[in-house]
Amino acid sequence: MDYTKNSLLFKALADPTRLEIVDMVSGGELCACEILARFSITQPSLSHHMKVLCACGLVRGRKEGKWTYYSLDTETAQLAASALSEATSCTEGRVGRKAVCEEACC
């Protein structure tokens, strides 16, 4: 597991605005203006949130003229879900978990 990469994903999702943006773009591509209309934030604040989401790979941006359209990177979203599942599952021999589960589940 790549803890550094996964921590960037989870840090990005730890902000309620960014989590809502991910929810919004999971339904399909949206223009930045459509995302901005949903929140009581300035355009520079939205740009910051989008920069964080794009930097960790959860969201992709596409320029078309003067507009930017954002969409969910489903592959990265699946990796994030898998990372959380792996981090919270009991796996024999994994550092930090063996002492807890000893033979109870492994």
N, CA, C and O of each residue as an XYZ file, in Angstrom:
424
protein
N       0.853     -1.181      0.000
C       0.000      0.000      0.000
C       0.892      1.236      0.000
O       1.879      1.296      0.734
N       0.550      2.201     -0.808
C       1.282      3.454     -0.889
C       0.642      4.454      0.075
O      -0.290      5.173     -0.288
N       1.148      4.489      1.292
C       0.559      5.326      2.337
C       0.641      6.810      2.002
O      -0.279      7.564      2.319
N       1.713      7.236      1.374
C       1.867      8.654      1.043
C       0.810      9.085      0.034
O       0.137     10.097      0.232
N       0.663      8.321     -1.046
C      -0.337      8.665     -2.062
C      -1.744      8.607     -1.475
O      -2.565      9.487     -1.730
N      -2.015      7.582     -0.698
C      -3.354      7.442     -0.112
C      -3.657      8.561      0.872
O      -4.801      9.007      0.963
N      -2.656      9.019      1.608
C      -2.907     10.108      2.555
C      -3.302     11.385      1.814
O      -4.112     12.162      2.320
N      -2.742     11.613      0.624
C      -3.138     12.781     -0.171
C      -4.602     12.682     -0.593
O      -5.333     13.673     -0.567
N      -5.021     11.486     -0.978
C      -6.424     11.279     -1.348
C      -7.346     11.565     -0.170
O      -8.347     12.267     -0.311
N      -7.004     11.018      0.989
C      -7.875     11.168      2.148
C      -7.838     12.587      2.710
O      -8.840     13.064      3.241
N      -6.697     13.267      2.600
C      -6.645     14.674      3.003
C      -7.559     15.512      2.118
O      -8.261     16.401      2.601
N      -7.547     15.222      0.820
C      -8.413     15.961     -0.100
C      -9.876     15.736      0.253
O     -10.677     16.668      0.180
N     -10.232     14.533      0.627
C     -11.617     14.205      0.954
C     -12.030     14.644      2.350
O     -13.214     14.610      2.684
N     -11.068     15.055      3.170
C     -11.374     15.451      4.543
C     -12.070     16.808      4.624
O     -12.634     17.154      5.662
N     -12.035     17.564      3.555
C     -12.700     18.869      3.533
C     -14.132     18.686      3.034
O     -14.332     18.083      1.979
N     -15.134     19.189      3.759
C     -16.529     18.990      3.355
C     -16.856     19.546      1.960
O     -17.630     18.940      1.219
N     -16.277     20.683      1.608
C     -16.546     21.248      0.284
C     -15.996     20.339     -0.804
O     -16.672     20.075     -1.799
N     -14.764     19.859     -0.616
C     -14.168     18.979     -1.625
C     -14.907     17.652     -1.700
O     -15.066     17.094     -2.786
N     -15.354     17.148     -0.579
C     -16.120     15.897     -0.586
C     -17.415     16.083     -1.369
O     -17.820     15.200     -2.124
N     -18.062     17.227     -1.189
C     -19.294     17.502     -1.936
C     -19.014     17.679     -3.426
O     -19.808     17.256     -4.266
N     -17.894     18.300     -3.748
C     -17.524     18.448     -5.158
C     -17.315     17.075     -5.794
O     -17.767     16.839     -6.914
N     -16.644     16.180     -5.099
C     -16.444     14.817     -5.607
C     -17.791     14.144     -5.829
O     -17.995     13.464     -6.835
N     -18.700     14.334     -4.895
C     -20.047     13.779     -5.044
C     -20.727     14.358     -6.287
O     -21.362     13.629     -7.049
N     -20.592     15.656     -6.486
C     -21.211     16.305     -7.637
C     -20.661     15.776     -8.961
O     -21.429     15.435     -9.861
N     -19.338     15.706     -9.081
C     -18.751     15.283    -10.356
C     -18.832     13.775    -10.560
O     -18.557     13.285    -11.655
N     -19.205     13.037     -9.524
C     -19.386     11.595     -9.709
C     -20.614     11.319    -10.578
O     -20.758     10.226    -11.126
N     -21.489     12.305    -10.702
C     -22.675     12.174    -11.547
C     -22.421     12.550    -12.997
O     -23.309     12.412    -13.838
N     -21.226     13.021    -13.296
C     -20.888     13.410    -14.666
C     -20.114     14.710    -14.682
O     -20.006     15.400    -13.669
N     -19.584     15.030    -15.831
C     -18.757     16.216    -16.001
C     -19.557     17.492    -15.726
O     -20.706     17.627    -16.146
N     -18.919     18.423    -15.010
C     -19.548     19.707    -14.693
C     -18.595     20.849    -14.987
O     -17.382     20.728    -14.815
N     -19.154     21.944    -15.425
C     -18.390     23.170    -15.624
C     -18.087     23.773    -14.244
O     -18.868     23.625    -13.304
N     -16.950     24.447    -14.146
C     -16.592     25.101    -12.883
C     -17.690     26.056    -12.430
O     -17.931     26.197    -11.231
N     -18.357     26.711    -13.377
C     -19.420     27.655    -13.013
C     -20.594     26.929    -12.352
O     -21.243     27.485    -11.465
N     -20.870     25.704    -12.771
C     -21.952     24.918    -12.163
C     -21.587     24.506    -10.733
O     -22.436     24.490     -9.841
N     -20.331     24.180    -10.541
C     -19.865     23.806     -9.202
C     -19.894     25.034     -8.297
O     -20.366     24.971     -7.161
N     -19.386     26.148     -8.810
C     -19.335     27.390     -8.026
C     -20.718     27.845     -7.591
O     -20.880     28.372     -6.490
N     -21.714     27.648     -8.443
C     -23.082     28.086     -8.135
C     -23.651     27.360     -6.919
O     -24.563     27.870     -6.269
N     -23.137     26.202     -6.611
C     -23.639     25.387     -5.494
C     -23.139     25.878     -4.137
O     -23.754     25.596     -3.109
N     -22.029     26.608     -4.131
C     -21.381     26.997     -2.875
C     -21.376     28.506     -2.679
O     -21.537     29.273     -3.629
N     -21.190     28.910     -1.447
C     -21.033     30.334     -1.123
C     -19.549     30.618     -0.935
O     -19.112     31.027      0.141
N     -18.781     30.394     -2.000
C     -17.344     30.630     -1.962
C     -16.964     31.453     -3.189
O     -17.729     31.559     -4.147
N     -15.770     32.031     -3.138
C     -15.287     32.819     -4.268
C     -14.672     31.894     -5.322
O     -14.382     30.727     -5.059
N     -14.484     32.446     -6.509
C     -13.868     31.673     -7.582
C     -12.440     31.243     -7.213
O     -12.068     30.106     -7.505
N     -11.620     32.111     -6.576
C     -10.284     31.660     -6.165
C     -10.334     30.504     -5.152
O      -9.474     29.623     -5.175
N     -11.337     30.507     -4.269
C     -11.483     29.396     -3.321
C     -11.825     28.102     -4.052
O     -11.293     27.040     -3.728
N     -12.713     28.194     -5.038
C     -13.040     27.016     -5.829
C     -11.803     26.517     -6.562
O     -11.559     25.312     -6.618
N     -11.029     27.425     -7.120
C      -9.809     27.042     -7.827
C      -8.860     26.282     -6.907
O      -8.240     25.300     -7.314
N      -8.754     26.743     -5.671
C      -7.898     26.044     -4.702
C      -8.403     24.623     -4.464
O      -7.623     23.671     -4.498
N      -9.707     24.480     -4.224
C     -10.279     23.151     -3.989
C     -10.062     22.233     -5.189
O      -9.725     21.060     -5.030
N     -10.259     22.776     -6.390
C     -10.086     21.960     -7.593
C      -8.627     21.573     -7.789
O      -8.330     20.472     -8.253
N      -7.721     22.474     -7.438
C      -6.286     22.176     -7.543
C      -5.926     21.001     -6.631
O      -5.175     20.113     -7.034
N      -6.453     20.992     -5.418
C      -6.188     19.900     -4.472
C      -6.759     18.591     -5.009
O      -6.091     17.558     -4.969
N      -7.990     18.633     -5.509
C      -8.638     17.415     -6.024
C      -7.942     16.881     -7.277
O      -7.836     15.669     -7.463
N      -7.476     17.775     -8.122
C      -6.760     17.341     -9.331
C      -5.356     16.822     -8.978
O      -4.879     15.856     -9.574
N      -4.706     17.467     -8.010
C      -3.343     17.063     -7.631
C      -3.291     15.640     -7.082
O      -2.315     14.924     -7.307
N      -4.331     15.228     -6.369
C      -4.335     13.872     -5.819
C      -4.898     12.869     -6.825
O      -4.865     11.663     -6.584
N      -5.411     13.363     -7.949
C      -5.873     12.478     -9.005
C      -7.341     12.101     -8.968
O      -7.802     11.365     -9.840
N      -8.091     12.582     -7.983
C      -9.508     12.233     -7.894
C     -10.361     12.892     -8.964
O     -11.379     12.341     -9.384
N      -9.947     14.064     -9.401
C     -10.726     14.834    -10.371
C      -9.806     15.220    -11.533
O      -8.625     15.514    -11.349
N     -10.387     15.209    -12.728
C      -9.676     15.648    -13.934
C     -10.319     16.933    -14.439
O     -11.540     17.086    -14.416
N      -9.477     17.847    -14.893
C      -9.959     19.090    -15.466
C      -9.698     19.125    -16.962
O      -8.668     18.644    -17.435
N     -10.635     19.696    -17.698
C     -10.512     19.803    -19.148
C     -10.913     21.217    -19.547
O     -12.031     21.653    -19.273
N      -9.984     21.939    -20.204
C     -10.267     23.308    -20.652
C     -10.981     23.263    -21.988
O     -10.623     22.503    -22.887
N     -12.006     24.103    -22.092
C     -12.709     24.292    -23.357
C     -13.024     25.775    -23.457
O     -13.932     26.274    -22.793
N     -12.270     26.468    -24.288
C     -12.411     27.918    -24.363
C     -12.008     28.539    -23.038
O     -10.935     28.256    -22.503
N     -12.879     29.387    -22.517
C     -12.562     30.025    -21.228
C     -13.077     29.224    -20.031
O     -12.869     29.628    -18.887
N     -13.735     28.113    -20.275
C     -14.309     27.302    -19.214
C     -13.467     26.063    -18.928
O     -12.769     25.550    -19.802
N     -13.548     25.598    -17.688
C     -12.914     24.339    -17.310
C     -14.011     23.389    -16.861
O     -14.882     23.753    -16.070
N     -13.959     22.192    -17.366
C     -14.933     21.155    -17.031
C     -14.230     20.090    -16.198
O     -13.111     19.680    -16.508
N     -14.898     19.651    -15.140
C     -14.309     18.689    -14.216
C     -15.110     17.399    -14.199
O     -16.334     17.395    -14.322
N     -14.373     16.298    -14.040
C     -15.016     14.988    -13.939
C     -14.244     14.132    -12.946
O     -13.068     14.371    -12.669
N     -14.928     13.144    -12.427
C     -14.321     12.215    -11.474
C     -13.408     11.254    -12.222
O     -13.773     10.733    -13.276
N     -12.225     11.023    -11.674
C     -11.355      9.978    -12.207
C     -11.758      8.697    -11.482
O     -11.338      8.454    -10.350
N     -12.564      7.894    -12.134
C     -13.149      6.711    -11.482
C     -12.092      5.699    -11.060
O     -12.268      4.997    -10.064
N     -11.010      5.619    -11.799
C      -9.943      4.674    -11.431
C      -9.316      5.071    -10.102
O      -9.101      4.224     -9.235
N      -9.025      6.353     -9.942
C      -8.448      6.829     -8.682
C      -9.455      6.695     -7.541
O      -9.073      6.364     -6.418
N     -10.726      6.946     -7.813
C     -11.757      6.786     -6.786
C     -11.824      5.332     -6.319
O     -11.977      5.066     -5.127
N     -11.708      4.404     -7.250
C     -11.704      2.972     -6.889
C     -10.473      2.625     -6.059
O     -10.558      1.851     -5.106
N      -9.322      3.202     -6.425
C      -8.099      2.964     -5.654
C      -8.249      3.474     -4.221
O      -7.785      2.833     -3.278
N      -8.895      4.626     -4.063
C      -9.122      5.186     -2.727
C     -10.015      4.266     -1.909
O      -9.749      4.012     -0.734
N     -11.076      3.769     -2.538
C     -11.983      2.847     -1.837
C     -11.256      1.561     -1.461
O     -11.442      1.042     -0.360
N     -10.438      1.049     -2.357
C      -9.676     -0.170     -2.078
C      -8.660      0.058     -0.970
O      -8.455     -0.808     -0.120
N      -8.027      1.222     -0.978
C      -7.039      1.538      0.059
C      -7.685      1.577      1.430
O      -7.121      1.069      2.399
N      -8.869      2.178      1.521
C      -9.569      2.224      2.799
C      -9.967      0.823      3.233
O      -9.826      0.472      4.405
N     -10.452      0.036      2.319
C     -10.831     -1.338      2.626
C      -9.626     -2.145      3.100
O      -9.714     -2.889      4.077
N      -8.513     -1.992      2.409
C      -7.301     -2.723      2.787
C      -6.782     -2.273      4.148
O      -6.354     -3.094      4.959
N      -6.821     -0.975      4.392
C      -6.312     -0.442      5.658
C      -7.162     -0.855      6.849
O      -6.672     -0.889      7.978
N      -8.418     -1.166      6.610
C      -9.314     -1.509      7.711
C      -9.625     -3.000      7.794
O     -10.425     -3.423      8.628
N      -8.995     -3.797      6.931
C      -9.240     -5.236      6.985
C      -8.120     -5.932      7.740
O      -6.995     -5.438      7.812
N      -8.440     -7.060      8.287
C      -7.472     -7.840      9.035
C      -6.764     -8.792      8.073
O      -7.391     -9.662      7.468
N      -5.464     -8.618      7.943
C      -4.686     -9.454      7.040
C      -3.513    -10.037      7.802
O      -2.731     -9.300      8.402
N      -3.387    -11.327      7.782
C      -2.314    -12.015      8.506
C      -0.957    -11.480      8.099
O      -0.674    -11.293      6.916
N      -0.118    -11.235      9.103
C       1.247    -10.822      8.850
C       1.442     -9.339      8.593
O       2.581     -8.888      8.465
N       0.382     -8.579      8.516
C       0.539     -7.152      8.252
C       0.978     -6.443      9.522
O       0.432     -6.681     10.599
N       1.947     -5.589      9.391
C       2.485     -4.852     10.526
C       1.372     -4.085     11.216
O       0.559     -3.431     10.563
N       1.341     -4.166     12.530
C       0.368     -3.397     13.299
C      -0.964     -4.101     13.501
O      -1.761     -3.648     14.322
N      -1.240     -5.184     12.792
C      -2.527     -5.855     12.924
C      -2.398     -7.243     13.528
O      -3.332     -7.716     14.175
N      -1.276     -7.900     13.335
C      -1.124     -9.296     13.760
C      -1.350     -9.438     15.270
O      -1.996    -10.388     15.714
N      -0.823     -8.502     16.053
C      -0.967     -8.603     17.498
C      -2.437     -8.501     17.916
O      -2.837     -9.056     18.939
N      -3.226     -7.797     17.126
C      -4.640     -7.616     17.456
C      -5.441     -8.858     17.134
O      -6.295     -9.272     17.918
N      -5.169     -9.461     15.972
C      -6.063    -10.549     15.549
C      -5.547    -11.943     15.888
O      -6.334    -12.888     15.935
N      -4.256    -12.094     16.122
C      -3.635    -13.393     16.430
C      -4.387    -14.532     15.743
O      -4.193    -14.487     14.528
N      -5.057    -15.381     16.059
C      -5.679    -16.391     15.242
C      -7.189    -16.236     15.196
O      -7.888    -17.103     14.672
N      -7.689    -15.157     15.730
C      -9.131    -14.962     15.810
C      -9.784    -14.903     14.429
O     -10.906    -15.379     14.259
N      -9.111    -14.337     13.460
C      -9.741    -14.215     12.153
C      -8.823    -14.576     11.009
O      -9.285    -14.742      9.880
N      -7.570    -14.698     11.264
C      -6.622    -14.982     10.172
C      -6.347    -16.446     10.083
O      -5.575    -16.878      9.227
